[in-house]
Amino acid sequence: MWTFYPYGAYGYLNGNRTSYFPPFQHQGMNYYYNSYIDPHQYMNDYRQRPIRGQATWTTGGQVTKCGIPWSKNEYMTVAVGENSPFKCGQTLKIRNLSSLGQREIIVTVVDTVQGYPANKINLHRNAFIALGANPNVGIIDVEIIPSPQLEEERWGKYLLEIAQMAYPTYNVTEYNFVSRSQLSPSRTRETYEFILQAPEGSIKIQGNVIYNPITDKVLSLDMKEVEHFRYY
């Protein structure tokens, strides 16, 4: 187990009511929206549904529309269409539908791509390879799974980024919020679990963060491996 004592923590779709939303297809069903549905609610629902689409890859660049570098989280990053409901910094789970194992990774939105529809994404090459895809293929079928739970749990995302840096040869594929407890008026502890995978096996990590809810500063955090599975 290892412990950190950092200095501190990490620091909408604008639109008008539209008369008609065209149908979009989701797992074999069509959804229609009429003029009485608030477009903001439409986008919130859309953000939370798994979306089948396609993924290409890129080596990234020095400048991104989000101001977040492609190198964030060991290059587990992605660009989305300019009109996509996904926002800068959002965490997405990507599942490779083009392979039998349907490998999964978790990526962060760092840029946009002109002309891409909402169900098409552009992964960093490292993330594309982490999905088990051959860059020579160029494009694969994927499922895009928004991660509202982690987006709402800011300290879970904080621990996720540290886990990705601490295990650079592993890919985070699952996460779970475990518990939150108030130790004192100025000390709150949150616990999360993460599943990380690599070709040789997978590990489950438990992370704890203690922070001051008044100042939003991290007081301490620790991570430990609780399970280790090897592939034979």
KOLROZA-624852 format. One record per residue (C-alpha): chain; residue number from 1; y, z, x; residue in three letters. Coordinates in steps of 0.1 Angstrom, whole numbers, plus 5000, padded with zeros to 4 digits. Layout:
<recs>
REC,A,NUM,Y,Z,X,Ala
...
</recs>
This chain:
<recs>
REC,A,1,5000,5000,5000,Met
REC,A,2,5035,4993,5012,Trp
REC,A,3,5069,5005,5001,Thr
REC,A,4,5104,4991,5001,Phe
REC,A,5,5137,5008,4999,Tyr
REC,A,6,5162,4980,4992,Pro
REC,A,7,5199,4985,4991,Tyr
REC,A,8,5202,4974,4955,Gly
REC,A,9,5190,4952,4927,Ala
REC,A,10,5198,4916,4917,Tyr
REC,A,11,5229,4911,4904,Gly
REC,A,12,5229,4788,4758,Tyr
REC,A,13,5226,4761,4747,Leu
REC,A,14,5260,4752,4732,Asn
REC,A,15,5257,4730,4702,Gly
REC,A,16,5268,4723,4667,Asn
REC,A,17,5248,4723,4635,Arg
REC,A,18,5229,4690,4633,Thr
REC,A,19,5220,4672,4601,Ser
REC,A,20,5185,4664,4613,Tyr
REC,A,21,5161,4672,4640,Phe
REC,A,22,5134,4645,4647,Pro
REC,A,23,5098,4656,4647,Pro
REC,A,24,5081,4665,4679,Phe
REC,A,25,5044,4667,4685,Gln
REC,A,26,5027,4699,4696,His
REC,A,27,4989,4700,4699,Gln
REC,A,28,4982,4674,4673,Gly
REC,A,29,5007,4686,4647,Met
REC,A,30,5042,4673,4638,Asn
REC,A,31,5070,4697,4631,Tyr
REC,A,32,5100,4686,4610,Tyr
REC,A,33,5133,4704,4609,Tyr
REC,A,34,5159,4699,4582,Asn
REC,A,35,5196,4705,4581,Ser
REC,A,36,5192,4741,4569,Tyr
REC,A,37,5177,4752,4602,Ile
REC,A,38,5200,4767,4628,Asp
REC,A,39,5197,4747,4660,Pro
REC,A,40,5198,4779,4681,His
REC,A,41,5167,4792,4663,Gln
REC,A,42,5151,4758,4668,Tyr
REC,A,43,5157,4760,4705,Met
REC,A,44,5145,4797,4707,Asn
REC,A,45,5113,4788,4690,Asp
REC,A,46,5108,4757,4712,Tyr
REC,A,47,5114,4778,4743,Arg
REC,A,48,5084,4800,4734,Gln
REC,A,49,5058,4773,4725,Arg
REC,A,50,5034,4758,4750,Pro
REC,A,51,5044,4722,4756,Ile
REC,A,52,5021,4694,4767,Arg
REC,A,53,5037,4669,4790,Gly
REC,A,54,5037,4655,4825,Gln
REC,A,55,5048,4666,4860,Ala
REC,A,56,5060,4647,4890,Thr
REC,A,57,5069,4661,4924,Trp
REC,A,58,5098,4661,4948,Thr
REC,A,59,5107,4675,4982,Thr
REC,A,60,5139,4689,4967,Gly
REC,A,61,5173,4688,4983,Gly
REC,A,62,5201,4710,4998,Gln
REC,A,63,5221,4712,4965,Val
REC,A,64,5208,4720,4930,Thr
REC,A,65,5225,4720,4896,Lys
REC,A,66,5215,4757,4892,Cys
REC,A,67,5227,4768,4926,Gly
REC,A,68,5192,4782,4933,Ile
REC,A,69,5175,4767,4964,Pro
REC,A,70,5142,4748,4961,Trp
REC,A,71,5128,4772,4987,Ser
REC,A,72,5130,4802,4963,Lys
REC,A,73,5097,4820,4957,Asn
REC,A,74,5079,4801,4985,Glu
REC,A,75,5089,4767,4969,Tyr
REC,A,76,5073,4776,4936,Met
REC,A,77,5102,4758,4919,Thr
REC,A,78,5108,4731,4893,Val
REC,A,79,5135,4708,4879,Ala
REC,A,80,5137,4701,4841,Val
REC,A,81,5154,4674,4820,Gly
REC,A,82,5191,4678,4814,Glu
REC,A,83,5186,4683,4777,Asn
REC,A,84,5156,4706,4782,Ser
REC,A,85,5157,4739,4763,Pro
REC,A,86,5147,4757,4796,Phe
REC,A,87,5176,4773,4815,Lys
REC,A,88,5184,4778,4851,Cys
REC,A,89,5164,4807,4866,Gly
REC,A,90,5139,4808,4838,Gln
REC,A,91,5103,4814,4847,Thr
REC,A,92,5076,4789,4835,Leu
REC,A,93,5039,4789,4837,Lys
REC,A,94,5025,4755,4845,Ile
REC,A,95,4988,4746,4838,Arg
REC,A,96,4972,4715,4853,Asn
REC,A,97,4954,4696,4826,Leu
REC,A,98,4943,4668,4849,Ser
REC,A,99,4917,4689,4867,Ser
REC,A,100,4886,4706,4854,Leu
REC,A,101,4897,4740,4867,Gly
REC,A,102,4931,4738,4850,Gln
REC,A,103,4948,4757,4878,Arg
REC,A,104,4980,4776,4869,Glu
REC,A,105,5011,4786,4888,Ile
REC,A,106,5044,4803,4879,Ile
REC,A,107,5076,4785,4889,Val
REC,A,108,5113,4790,4886,Thr
REC,A,109,5138,4765,4871,Val
REC,A,110,5162,4755,4899,Val
REC,A,111,5175,4720,4890,Asp
REC,A,112,5177,4693,4864,Thr
REC,A,113,5166,4656,4863,Val
REC,A,114,5186,4630,4845,Gln
REC,A,115,5166,4610,4820,Gly
REC,A,116,5136,4634,4818,Tyr
REC,A,117,5126,4645,4783,Pro
REC,A,118,5119,4681,4775,Ala
REC,A,119,5082,4678,4782,Asn
REC,A,120,5085,4663,4816,Lys
REC,A,121,5092,4683,4847,Ile
REC,A,122,5096,4677,4885,Asn
REC,A,123,5078,4702,4906,Leu
REC,A,124,5085,4709,4943,His
REC,A,125,5057,4693,4963,Arg
REC,A,126,5043,4727,4974,Asn
REC,A,127,5040,4737,4937,Ala
REC,A,128,5024,4704,4928,Phe
REC,A,129,4998,4709,4955,Ile
REC,A,130,4993,4745,4945,Ala
REC,A,131,4982,4732,4911,Leu
REC,A,132,4954,4714,4929,Gly
REC,A,133,4970,4680,4925,Ala
REC,A,134,4971,4653,4952,Asn
REC,A,135,5006,4641,4959,Pro
REC,A,136,4993,4606,4962,Asn
REC,A,137,4986,4607,4925,Val
REC,A,138,5023,4611,4918,Gly
REC,A,139,5021,4624,4882,Ile
REC,A,140,4997,4647,4863,Ile
REC,A,141,4993,4660,4828,Asp
REC,A,142,5004,4696,4824,Val
REC,A,143,5010,4723,4799,Glu
REC,A,144,5044,4741,4802,Ile
REC,A,145,5042,4777,4790,Ile
REC,A,146,5075,4796,4788,Pro
REC,A,147,5074,4832,4799,Ser
REC,A,148,5097,4851,4775,Pro
REC,A,149,5080,4885,4783,Gln
REC,A,150,5088,4883,4820,Leu
REC,A,151,5123,4869,4812,Glu
REC,A,152,5130,4900,4792,Glu
REC,A,153,5116,4923,4819,Glu
REC,A,154,5141,4919,4847,Arg
REC,A,155,5123,4943,4870,Trp
REC,A,156,5090,4924,4865,Gly
REC,A,157,5107,4892,4877,Lys
REC,A,158,5121,4912,4906,Tyr
REC,A,159,5085,4923,4916,Leu
REC,A,160,5071,4889,4910,Leu
REC,A,161,5095,4874,4936,Glu
REC,A,162,5085,4901,4961,Ile
REC,A,163,5048,4895,4955,Ala
REC,A,164,5052,4857,4961,Gln
REC,A,165,5070,4864,4994,Met
REC,A,166,5044,4891,5005,Ala
REC,A,167,5015,4868,4998,Tyr
REC,A,168,5027,4833,5007,Pro
REC,A,169,4993,4817,5007,Thr
REC,A,170,4986,4829,4971,Tyr
REC,A,171,4999,4817,4938,Asn
REC,A,172,5009,4841,4910,Val
REC,A,173,4990,4830,4879,Thr
REC,A,174,4993,4860,4856,Glu
REC,A,175,5015,4890,4851,Tyr
REC,A,176,5014,4919,4826,Asn
REC,A,177,5039,4947,4818,Phe
REC,A,178,5019,4980,4820,Val
REC,A,179,5043,5009,4813,Ser
REC,A,180,5078,5023,4815,Arg
REC,A,181,5085,5060,4819,Ser
REC,A,182,5117,5080,4823,Gln
REC,A,183,5113,5104,4852,Leu
REC,A,184,5148,5118,4848,Ser
REC,A,185,5181,5107,4833,Pro
REC,A,186,5188,5088,4865,Ser
REC,A,187,5153,5076,4873,Arg
REC,A,188,5131,5052,4854,Thr
REC,A,189,5098,5038,4866,Arg
REC,A,190,5083,5005,4854,Glu
REC,A,191,5048,4992,4863,Thr
REC,A,192,5035,4957,4863,Tyr
REC,A,193,5003,4939,4873,Glu
REC,A,194,5000,4905,4888,Phe
REC,A,195,4970,4881,4894,Ile
REC,A,196,4973,4860,4926,Leu
REC,A,197,4950,4832,4934,Gln
REC,A,198,4940,4813,4966,Ala
REC,A,199,4911,4789,4974,Pro
REC,A,200,4891,4818,4989,Glu
REC,A,201,4896,4842,4959,Gly
REC,A,202,4920,4862,4937,Ser
REC,A,203,4936,4896,4939,Ile
REC,A,204,4952,4919,4913,Lys
REC,A,205,4983,4937,4925,Ile
REC,A,206,5000,4966,4908,Gln
REC,A,207,5037,4970,4914,Gly
REC,A,208,5060,5000,4906,Asn
REC,A,209,5098,5000,4907,Val
REC,A,210,5119,5031,4903,Ile
REC,A,211,5155,5024,4894,Tyr
REC,A,212,5187,5041,4882,Asn
REC,A,213,5193,5029,4846,Pro
REC,A,214,5229,5039,4848,Ile
REC,A,215,5238,5020,4880,Thr
REC,A,216,5210,4994,4878,Asp
REC,A,217,5202,5001,4914,Lys
REC,A,218,5166,5001,4928,Val
REC,A,219,5157,5034,4943,Leu
REC,A,220,5122,5025,4956,Ser
REC,A,221,5093,5001,4949,Leu
REC,A,222,5057,4998,4960,Asp
REC,A,223,5028,4974,4956,Met
REC,A,224,4991,4978,4961,Lys
REC,A,225,4960,4957,4957,Glu
REC,A,226,4938,4972,4929,Val
REC,A,227,4911,4945,4928,Glu
REC,A,228,4899,4917,4950,His
REC,A,229,4876,4889,4940,Phe
REC,A,230,4861,4864,4965,Arg
REC,A,231,4848,4829,4956,Tyr
REC,A,232,4815,4820,4971,Tyr
</recs>
